[in-house]
Amino acid sequence: MQHAYCDSTTQEAKKILHIADSLDFTKGWTPDKDTNLKIYHSKNDEVVPFENGRELYQFFQRQGCEKVALDSTTLKWEHVDSGNSFAISLMQEFTQL
């Protein structure tokens, strides 16, 4: 059974999307051109297509970000396992600061 909020044409979904859009603090944001920015995205992500990561990378390049990179080799698993792996590696890096 598919829930109404999974169908973006329903009123429930439209309400959720409107709220999410109004809370989007990244709208219009681009990093400073000298900021090192690395985008991690697994090619095996079954939830968010890899093409989304590529489009984000290209968008930042068009905005003049000179130090942006797309890493598709570090995370090799599906969505959840890649996210878990990324979170663990990030915590390990913070403990080394």
N, C-alpha and C positions, 0 to 999 in steps of 0.2 A: 504494500500500500504506500503510495507516494503522498507525502504531506503537502498541504497547500503552499507552504512557504518555500518548497523546492521548485515550484513552477513560478517563474518570474512574472507571469502575466496575471497572477491572482492578486487580489487586494492585500492579502496578508504579506505576500512577498514584496509588493510595492511599498508598503509601510516600512518593512524592515530595511529595504534598500534605501529609502529616503532617510531614515534615521542614520544608517551607516554612512551615507554620503554627507550628511550634515556634521558628523563627528570625524570626518577624514582630515586629520591634521597634516597630511602630506600633500594635499591639493596645492598645486602651484610651486611646490618645493623642488629645488634642485641643489645639489651640493656645490660648494665653492669649487671653481675649476682646479684648485690645487689640492683638494681633498682626495686622499686615497680611498677609493670605494671598490669593494669587491662584492660581487653578486654571486651567491652560491645557489645552484639549482641542479637537481638531479635529472638526468635524461629519462630516468625510470619513474618519475613522479606521475602517479596515476590520478592525482587530484588537480594539480595545477600544471597545465601543459608547459613543457620546456620552452615552447615558443614565447610564453609570457616573459620568462627571464631574458630571452634574447631581445624581445621588444623593449624591455626596460633598459637593457644595456644600450641599445641603439638610441633610445630616447635621451639618455644622459649624454651620450656622445654628441647628439644634435644640439644639446643645450650648452655645449662647450666644455663639458667635464673631460679633462685631459688624462686623468689618472683613474679611469674606471676599467674594471676587468670582470669578465664573466667566467666563473669556475664551474665547469660541468664534470670534472673528474674526481673531486674530493668526495662528493656525496654520490653514492652509487646505488642507493636503495630506493624503495618506494617512499611516498610522502612522509608517513609517520616515522619510519626508521631513520630516514635522512634528517628529519627535524630533530629527533632525539640525539643522533650523532653530532649534529651541529651544536646543539645546546651544551652537550657534555664537553666538546672541544673548546667552546667559548668560555665555559666556566674554568677549564684548566688554564687557558691563557690568562684569565683575570687573576688567578691565584699566583701567577708568576710576576705580576706587576709590582 
